[in-house]
């Protein structure tokens, strides 16, 4: 019974967030939809993990098509707002300006107050004093878990971006080294042939 209550608290806390990583093909446009009630605090965060110049276009619209946010060729950004109308909100990511490179994009869409693990408890009234030590501990643990998860997610994103940049740099260095090697070999052969031509006797046939 105790474990089921704790599990229920955790479910309530985490169902209010959408977190995913997806591929965005070249010249593509991909949208995500979420039904949200009015008066809800929301936060959307995105970051280009790999691909191209690490930039993407992103627009956020409400159910009436009103643009709430528009980011042009950004590597990462976040936007916070409070919904004024109930309906389906749309977040679209565009890679239409890139015709050769596809990208991997991370998105975290949070709605509501995730910091409140116990939604049935009125924190303003004196009922907060009736919280048991278990409920207080569960709330604190939930806050710490979300904080740790957020740190780990951003650490993985930075690690993936850094690894991809290192791989690209290593590939460019390899190609540059191969080009330099080919030039050195070509110059060496040309010098040998030139020196041989200086010591080659030219016979004149009468």
C-alpha positions as CSV (number, residue, x, y, z in Angstrom):
1,X,0.0,0.0,0.0
2,X,2.8,2.3,0.9
3,X,4.7,1.7,-2.4
4,X,1.5,2.2,-4.4
5,X,1.0,5.6,-2.9
6,X,4.5,6.6,-3.7
7,X,4.2,5.3,-7.2
8,X,1.0,7.3,-7.6
9,X,2.7,10.5,-6.5
10,X,5.5,9.9,-9.1
11,X,3.1,9.2,-11.9
12,X,1.2,12.4,-11.1
13,X,4.4,14.3,-11.2
14,X,5.8,13.0,-14.5
15,X,2.8,12.8,-16.8
16,X,2.8,16.6,-17.2
17,X,6.0,16.6,-19.3
18,X,6.8,15.4,-22.8
19,X,10.5,14.8,-23.4
20,X,11.8,13.2,-26.6
21,X,14.6,13.2,-29.2
22,X,13.8,12.9,-32.9
23,X,15.4,13.1,-36.3
24,X,14.6,16.0,-38.6
25,X,15.3,15.2,-42.3
26,X,16.7,17.8,-44.7
27,X,14.1,20.1,-46.1
28,X,11.6,18.7,-43.6
29,X,9.0,20.1,-41.2
30,X,7.8,18.2,-38.2
31,X,5.0,19.3,-35.7
32,X,3.9,18.1,-32.3
33,X,0.5,18.7,-30.7
34,X,-0.6,18.9,-27.1
35,X,-4.0,19.6,-25.6
36,X,-3.7,22.1,-22.7
37,X,-6.4,23.8,-20.6
38,X,-6.4,27.5,-20.0
39,X,-4.4,29.1,-17.2
40,X,-1.7,26.5,-17.3
41,X,2.0,27.5,-17.0
42,X,4.0,25.8,-19.7
43,X,7.7,25.6,-20.7
44,X,9.1,24.3,-24.0
45,X,12.9,23.8,-24.4
46,X,14.7,22.5,-27.5
47,X,18.2,21.9,-28.7
48,X,19.9,20.6,-31.9
49,X,22.1,17.7,-30.8
50,X,23.7,16.9,-34.1
51,X,23.6,17.9,-37.8
52,X,24.6,20.7,-40.1
53,X,25.3,24.0,-38.4
54,X,23.4,22.9,-35.3
55,X,20.4,25.2,-36.0
56,X,16.7,24.8,-36.6
57,X,13.6,26.9,-37.0
58,X,10.8,26.5,-34.4
59,X,7.3,28.0,-34.1
60,X,4.7,27.6,-31.4
61,X,1.0,28.3,-32.1
62,X,-2.2,28.1,-30.2
63,X,-5.5,26.6,-31.4
64,X,-6.4,29.7,-33.4
65,X,-3.0,29.8,-35.2
66,X,-1.6,32.7,-33.3
67,X,2.2,32.5,-33.1
68,X,3.3,32.6,-29.5
69,X,7.0,32.0,-30.2
70,X,9.2,31.9,-33.3
71,X,12.9,31.0,-33.3
72,X,15.0,31.2,-36.5
73,X,18.1,29.2,-37.0
74,X,18.8,28.6,-33.3
75,X,20.8,25.8,-31.7
76,X,18.9,25.9,-28.4
77,X,16.3,28.0,-26.7
78,X,13.5,27.9,-24.2
79,X,10.1,29.6,-23.9
80,X,7.7,30.0,-21.0
81,X,4.1,31.1,-21.3
82,X,0.7,30.8,-19.6
83,X,-2.2,29.5,-21.7
84,X,-5.0,31.9,-22.2
85,X,-7.4,29.5,-24.0
86,X,-8.1,25.8,-23.8
87,X,-7.2,23.8,-26.9
88,X,-4.6,22.1,-29.0
89,X,-1.2,23.8,-29.1
90,X,1.3,23.1,-31.9
91,X,5.1,23.2,-31.9
92,X,6.7,22.9,-35.3
93,X,10.4,22.3,-36.1
94,X,11.6,23.2,-39.6
95,X,14.8,22.2,-41.4
96,X,13.6,23.5,-44.8
97,X,16.5,25.9,-45.2
98,X,18.9,22.9,-45.2
99,X,19.0,20.8,-48.3
100,X,21.8,18.3,-47.5
101,X,22.0,17.6,-43.7
102,X,19.4,16.0,-41.4
103,X,19.5,16.8,-37.7
104,X,18.7,15.3,-34.4
105,X,16.6,17.6,-32.1
106,X,15.8,17.3,-28.4
107,X,12.5,18.7,-27.1
108,X,11.2,19.0,-23.5
109,X,7.6,20.3,-23.2
110,X,6.4,20.8,-19.7
111,X,2.9,21.9,-18.6
112,X,1.6,22.6,-15.1
113,X,3.4,22.8,-11.8
114,X,5.7,19.8,-11.7
115,X,7.0,20.9,-8.3
116,X,3.7,19.9,-6.6
117,X,3.8,16.2,-6.0
118,X,0.6,16.3,-3.8
119,X,-2.0,18.1,-5.9
120,X,-4.8,17.3,-3.4
121,X,-3.1,19.2,-0.6
122,X,-4.0,22.8,-0.2
123,X,-0.6,24.4,0.6
124,X,-2.2,27.7,1.5
125,X,-4.5,26.4,4.3
126,X,-3.5,24.8,7.6
127,X,-3.9,21.4,6.0
128,X,-0.2,21.6,5.1
129,X,0.6,21.1,8.7
130,X,-1.2,17.7,8.6
131,X,1.3,16.3,6.1
132,X,3.0,13.2,7.4
133,X,6.7,12.8,7.4
134,X,6.3,10.2,4.6
135,X,4.5,12.6,2.4
136,X,7.0,15.4,3.0
137,X,9.9,12.9,2.3
138,X,8.1,11.7,-0.9
139,X,7.7,15.3,-2.1
140,X,11.4,16.1,-1.4
141,X,12.6,12.9,-3.1
142,X,10.4,13.7,-6.2
143,X,11.9,17.2,-6.4
144,X,15.5,15.8,-6.2
145,X,14.7,13.1,-8.8
146,X,13.4,15.6,-11.3
147,X,16.4,17.9,-10.7
148,X,18.8,14.9,-11.2
149,X,17.0,13.8,-14.3
150,X,17.2,17.3,-15.8
151,X,21.0,17.5,-15.0
152,X,21.6,14.1,-16.6
153,X,19.6,14.9,-19.7
154,X,21.5,18.1,-20.3
155,X,24.8,16.4,-19.6
156,X,23.9,13.7,-22.2
157,X,23.0,16.4,-24.7
158,X,26.3,18.2,-24.2
159,X,28.2,15.0,-24.4
160,X,26.5,13.9,-27.6
161,X,27.0,17.4,-29.2
162,X,30.7,17.4,-28.1
163,X,31.3,13.9,-29.4
164,X,29.7,14.7,-32.8
165,X,31.8,17.9,-33.1
166,X,35.0,15.9,-32.2
167,X,34.1,13.2,-34.8
168,X,33.6,15.9,-37.5
169,X,36.9,17.6,-36.5
170,X,38.7,14.3,-36.6
171,X,37.3,13.5,-40.1
172,X,38.4,16.9,-41.4
173,X,41.9,16.5,-39.9
174,X,42.2,13.1,-41.5
175,X,41.2,14.4,-44.9
176,X,43.6,17.3,-44.5
177,X,46.4,15.0,-43.5
178,X,45.7,12.7,-46.5
179,X,45.8,15.7,-48.8
180,X,49.1,16.9,-47.3
181,X,50.5,13.5,-47.6
182,X,49.5,13.2,-51.3
183,X,51.0,16.6,-52.0
184,X,54.3,15.7,-50.3
185,X,54.5,12.4,-52.2
186,X,53.8,14.2,-55.5
187,X,56.4,16.8,-54.8
188,X,59.0,14.1,-53.9
189,X,58.4,12.2,-57.1
190,X,58.6,15.4,-59.1
191,X,61.9,16.4,-57.5
192,X,63.4,12.9,-58.2
193,X,62.4,13.1,-61.8
194,X,63.8,16.6,-62.1
195,X,67.1,15.6,-60.6
196,X,67.4,12.5,-62.8
197,X,66.9,14.7,-65.8
198,X,69.9,16.8,-64.8
199,X,72.2,13.7,-64.8
200,X,70.8,12.0,-67.9
201,X,73.2,12.2,-70.8
202,X,71.7,13.4,-74.0
203,X,73.1,11.4,-76.9
204,X,73.2,13.1,-80.3
205,X,72.7,10.8,-83.2
206,X,74.6,11.8,-86.4
